[in-house]
Amino acid sequence: MQNPNQRCGVISIVGHPNVGKSTLLNHLVGYKLSAIANKPQTTRTNIRGIVTEDDFQAIFIDTPGIHQRSGNLLNQSLNKEAIASLEQVDAVVMLVEAGRWTGEDDLVLERLKDTTLPVILAVNKIDKITPREKLFTFLQEVSEKREFAEIFPISASKGNNTKELLEKLVSYLPESEFIYPEDYITDQPVRFICGELIREQLVNYLHQEIPYTTAIDIEKFDETETLVTIHATIWVGKKGQKGIVIGKQGQTLKRIGSSARRSLEDFLMTKVMLKLWVKVEENWQNNPKHLSDLGIISKT
């Protein structure tokens, strides 16, 4: 029987790159939906994570980080994705790093200046701040940036104060029927999440050698009762980058594949056969068709 007092709504998580938005989403949902590599541009599209309890359904949008540099079409698309997430939502979580307010935080705040939505400031990574007085000083400073509906110091990675944050966010949701079935944890297809998990390992292993000029295309996804077979192409933007991804005698690609396979098996809860190929498309991050084919921008 439906609970007449149940709440349901959409909450956007915004902030500059690498502030912990994906980690917070994954923690709230209790599942690794969004790549959490410690690098900017890890999230490239708005990912919905769904938390459902008896009396509420909170739909979180993990957005690409809003950033100042937007020279190529990929970066411009990321900014547009993040800003578009502010439309038709019920509340906004602005995530910042404890003890560190940047120009990009000012840019996010500028994007929020005209909104009438409740904006909850979540101050992340509090576990890294010592002494404690330094955190209190920072909280006082940020409270003067604008009139936030709430300010929550949290640690997304440790789970500190995230339960309390969720409870407060639910109070801002309207009374409504659930939008998604109760067993949904995301609106993204399994293929998309698998691509994210592969790309996370790519970023982890390559570090600064290939700064985010890579993308993943899942070309084959076959399931049986005991095995999932995945064929994926890693796209790079320059010929010289192909050798870096593959590595000497294929060792780098082998390590990426092994780590990605373990992540995929954890997610899919079954054995995975993963095959990876590396292909070159010069300057793909400025090619609208390629970005559209990869699902990074909408088809027109």
Secondary structure, 3 states (H helix, E strand, C coil): CCCCCCEEEEEEEECCCCCCHHHHHHHHHCCCCCCCCCCCCCCCCCEEEEEEECCEEEEEEECCCCCCCCCCHHHHHHHHHHHHCCCCCCEEEEEEECCECCHHHHHHHHHCCCCCCCEEEEEECHHHCCCHHHHHHHHHHHHCCCCCCEEEECECCCCECHHHHHHHHHCCCCECCCCCCCCCCECCCHHHHHHHHHHHHHHHHHCCCCCCCEEEEEEEEEECCCEEEEEEEEEECCHHHHHHHHCHHHHHHHHHHHHHHHHHHHHHCCEEEEEEEEEECCCHHHCHHHHHHCCCCCCC
